[in-house]
Amino acid sequence: MTALPLDPSRIRAHFPAFAEPSLVGQAFFENAGGSYTARPVLDTLEHFYRATKVQPYGVYPASIEAGEAMNRSYERIAEAFNVDPDWIHFGPSTSANTYVLANAFGGWLKPGDAIIVTNQDHEANSGNWRRLAARGIEVREWQVDPQTGRLNLTGLDAILDAKVRLVAAPHCSNIVGEINPVAEISARAHAVGAVTAIDGVSYAPHGLPDLAELGADIYLFSAYKVYGPHLGVMAIRPELARALPNQGHYFNDAKLRYRLTPAGPDHAQIAAVGAIADYFETVAEIAGGTGNPFARARKAMRDQETALVRPLLDYLRGKNNVRLVGPDDAESRAPTISLILSEPGATVAARLAKHGVMASGGNFYAVRLLEAMGVDPNHGVLRLSFVHYTTPEEITQLIAALDVELP
Ligand SMILES: Cc1ncc(COP(=O)(O)O)c(C=O)c1O
């Protein structure tokens, strides 16, 4: 295996789960469903619940501290994304955030306008937008290649014109794993006057992107898959967030943060989510070097994962009873590896559990994708997903288990 840029033991020291006796020996390959929580996030949550569990933004010390902790999260997540804090909104989950956004777009778009959705997305960035058809919006589908599950830009070009106001697409599908060219998608959308809503849920655990580089107008991720608490994070271009009709209380119309998050999520989790940025800075420190810590963390995490996934891809390439979804080169994908097998994915996952491998099978709410690829969503795929804290030994453990269970 190529030398790893991140020392796994130094990385894992920041995750209490790795010191949890009940989890010792259990290799975690279900990270795309939710990652382990980083220590600074847990510490901030614990402190908030213990010391500042009061109404925030008030006049007494505990309340002032609570409000400051929450404000800090807007600033820290913005810094990691390389945007201003007024881009950042915290909602209960990505599914809830797109639900609210789609309602807001419903009041902003005009009958006859068109939007583009894909059949590669998790349903969270698909179904809510598709419902706009009932409000007179034309919904166009950017379709995957049924063989590879890939979204080709030529497919987008064929349906993009001046009627289109929104392109909703994934940065990375939670099944295909290929990293989509978001900068090019955004440039194409902007050229016809449309905005982009990018589901970054499956990409963000592998490094929060520089949004200035990506050019996305809306970028969503779920913090519980990025070492954080159960919150949905939205970065929205402030001009767009102001232009969309207010979805919150009428008297909060002038407060950008309140306009698109009517659920009012848990204050403690808002305070804790900024600690994800603290953890990313720790990753940068472990990686070494100089320059922007978030860029360094992103590169180190990607390099680590690319080195870790290579032996697994090599192994899978040699197996002819396995259909790998998405590209088989490490560079163009996240380490979210889905396999189409003769048996249902969940059946094989249950057998892997006996080898101390935590994985799962199913359709992972990407039902449209599986249907487009000719896979029964109830049969599903076996999904093996990992991140930078996974060790080479765990990859070896996984391959040994697969060798027994997929002979
Ligand atoms: C790619 C992708 N998008 C969106 C979601 C929905 O996120 P949430 O659970 O925060 O609603 C998921 C959840 O698994 C996902 O994998």
The ligand as an SDF file (V2000), in Angstrom:
LIG
                    3D

 16 16  0  0  0  0  0  0  0  0999 V2000
  -26.5430   11.1750   -0.6190 C   0  0  0  0  0  0  0  0  0  0  0  0
  -27.5440   11.4480    0.4540 C   0  0  0  0  0  0  0  0  0  0  0  0
  -28.2990   12.5410    0.3500 N   0  0  0  0  0  0  0  0  0  0  0  0
  -29.2100   12.8630    1.2800 C   0  0  0  0  0  0  0  0  0  0  0  0
  -29.4000   12.0690    2.3800 C   0  0  0  0  0  0  0  0  0  0  0  0
  -30.4300   12.4520    3.3900 C   0  0  0  0  0  0  0  0  0  0  0  0
  -29.8110   13.0070    4.5090 O   0  0  0  0  0  0  0  0  0  0  0  0
  -30.5830   13.1720    5.8700 P   0  0  0  0  0  0  0  0  0  0  0  0
  -30.5530   11.8490    6.5710 O   0  0  0  0  0  0  0  0  0  0  0  0
  -29.7930   14.2220    6.6020 O   0  0  0  0  0  0  0  0  0  0  0  0
  -31.9590   13.6160    5.5750 O   0  0  0  0  0  0  0  0  0  0  0  0
  -28.6410   10.9070    2.5360 C   0  0  0  0  0  0  0  0  0  0  0  0
  -28.8450   10.0280    3.6940 C   0  0  0  0  0  0  0  0  0  0  0  0
  -28.4600    8.9030    3.7330 O   0  0  0  0  0  0  0  0  0  0  0  0
  -27.6800   10.5940    1.5500 C   0  0  0  0  0  0  0  0  0  0  0  0
  -26.9260    9.5040    1.6300 O   0  0  0  0  0  0  0  0  0  0  0  0
  1  2  1  0
  2  3  1  0
  2 15  2  0
  3  4  2  0
  4  5  1  0
  5  6  1  0
  5 12  2  0
  6  7  1  0
  7  8  1  0
  8  9  2  0
  8 10  1  0
  8 11  1  0
 12 13  1  0
 12 15  1  0
 13 14  2  0
 15 16  1  0
M  END
$$$$
